[in-house]
């Protein structure tokens, strides 16, 4: 009767058994809409953890890791996958590596070393443009920003 862990288990089981299903559904809907805003990884992780608990998920449930990655900034997912070998396999590892990569981003930004994308072509786009003979290729965003420049003409 005095074992604290037994009472904690009882309380958790009781809450699971009698939880308000509307609250679970609301948490599930919020989880589906949850996105990381700006560079605030800590708020995203805290809210994600709160919502998976409210929805009644386990951190090891199938799909929870995928949902976490979907809510991260795409550039952060790219950073983790590019700089972490092998790629993290658990939710805890993804959280840790995402925080580490976000810290690197902030440090580079504070040091004035972070390069923002200027909307130019990606390396893959540049490679294809070169293969197609498009020497002055511009992305659609660049063409929209400079409408006075005519679109490239494919060589014959």
C-alpha positions in Angstrom: 0.0 0.0 0.0 2.9 2.4 0.6 4.7 1.6 -2.7 4.7 4.9 -4.7 5.2 3.1 -8.0 2.0 1.0 -7.5 0.0 4.2 -7.0 1.6 5.8 -10.0 0.7 2.8 -12.2 -2.8 2.7 -10.8 -3.3 6.4 -11.5 -2.0 6.1 -15.1 -4.2 3.0 -15.7 -7.2 4.8 -14.3 -6.7 7.9 -16.5 -6.3 5.7 -19.6 -9.4 3.8 -18.8 -11.6 6.8 -18.0 -10.1 9.5 -20.2 -12.4 11.8 -22.0 -12.5 10.6 -25.6 -13.2 14.1 -26.8 -10.0 15.3 -25.2 -8.1 12.5 -27.0 -9.6 13.4 -30.3 -8.8 17.1 -29.8 -5.2 16.2 -28.9 -5.0 14.0 -32.0 -6.3 16.8 -34.2 -3.8 19.3 -32.7 -1.0 16.8 -33.2 -1.9 16.5 -36.9 -1.7 20.3 -37.2 1.4 20.8 -35.0 4.3 22.4 -36.8 7.6 23.9 -35.6 7.6 27.6 -35.9 10.8 29.4 -36.7 13.8 28.1 -34.9 12.0 27.2 -31.6 12.7 23.5 -31.4 12.1 23.4 -27.6 8.5 24.6 -27.7 7.8 22.2 -30.6 9.2 19.2 -28.7 7.3 20.2 -25.5 4.0 20.6 -27.3 4.5 17.4 -29.2 5.2 15.4 -26.0 2.2 16.9 -24.3 -0.1 16.1 -27.3 1.1 12.5 -27.7 0.4 12.0 -23.9 -3.0 13.5 -24.2 -3.9 11.5 -27.3 -2.8 8.3 -25.4 0.1 7.4 -27.6 3.3 5.8 -26.5 6.6 7.4 -27.7 7.4 4.0 -29.3 4.0 3.7 -31.2 4.3 3.2 -34.9 3.7 6.6 -36.6 4.7 8.8 -33.7 8.3 9.2 -35.0 7.0 10.0 -38.5 4.5 12.6 -37.1 7.4 14.2 -35.2 9.5 14.5 -38.3 6.5 15.9 -40.3 6.1 18.7 -37.9 9.8 19.8 -37.9 11.0 22.5 -40.3 12.0 20.7 -43.5 15.4 22.3 -43.5 16.0 20.9 -40.0 15.0 17.4 -41.1 17.4 17.8 -44.0 20.2 18.9 -41.6 19.7 15.9 -39.4 19.6 13.4 -42.3 22.6 15.1 -43.9 24.8 15.4 -40.8 23.9 12.4 -38.7 25.1 8.9 -39.7 23.4 6.6 -39.2 20.0 8.5 -39.2 18.3 8.5 -35.8 16.0 5.5 -35.3 14.0 6.5 -32.2 12.0 9.5 -31.2 14.4 10.3 -28.4 17.4 10.2 -30.8 15.5 12.5 -33.3 14.7 15.0 -30.6 18.4 15.0 -29.5 19.8 15.3 -33.0 17.2 17.9 -34.1 18.2 20.1 -31.0 21.9 19.7 -31.8 21.5 20.7 -35.4 19.3 23.6 -34.4 21.9 24.8 -32.0 24.5 24.6 -34.7 22.2 26.7 -37.0 21.8 29.3 -34.2 25.5 29.5 -33.6 26.3 29.9 -37.3 23.6 32.6 -37.5 24.9 34.4 -34.5 28.4 34.3 -35.9 27.2 35.7 -39.3 28.2 32.5 -41.0 24.7 31.2 -42.0 24.0 31.6 -45.7 20.4 32.2 -46.6 19.0 30.8 -49.8 18.6 33.5 -52.3 16.0 31.5 -54.3 18.5 30.4 -56.8 18.5 27.0 -58.5 19.4 24.0 -56.4 22.5 22.0 -57.3 20.2 19.4 -59.0 18.4 22.2 -61.0 21.8 23.6 -62.0 23.0 20.2 -63.2 19.8 19.7 -65.3 20.0 23.2 -66.7 23.6 22.6 -67.7 22.7 19.2 -69.4 19.9 21.0 -71.3 22.1 23.8 -72.3 20.3 26.4 -70.3 23.2 28.7 -69.3 21.1 31.4 -67.6 18.5 29.2 -65.9 16.3 30.9 -63.3 13.8 29.2 -60.9 10.1 30.1 -61.2 10.5 32.3 -58.1 13.4 34.2 -59.7 11.4 34.7 -62.9 8.4 36.0 -61.0 10.7 38.4 -59.2 12.2 39.6 -62.5 9.4 39.5 -65.1 11.4 41.7 -67.5 13.9 38.9 -68.1 12.6 36.5 -70.8 12.4 32.8 -70.1 15.2 30.6 -71.4 14.8 29.0 -74.8 15.8 25.4 -75.2 18.5 24.8 -77.8 17.5 22.9 -81.0 
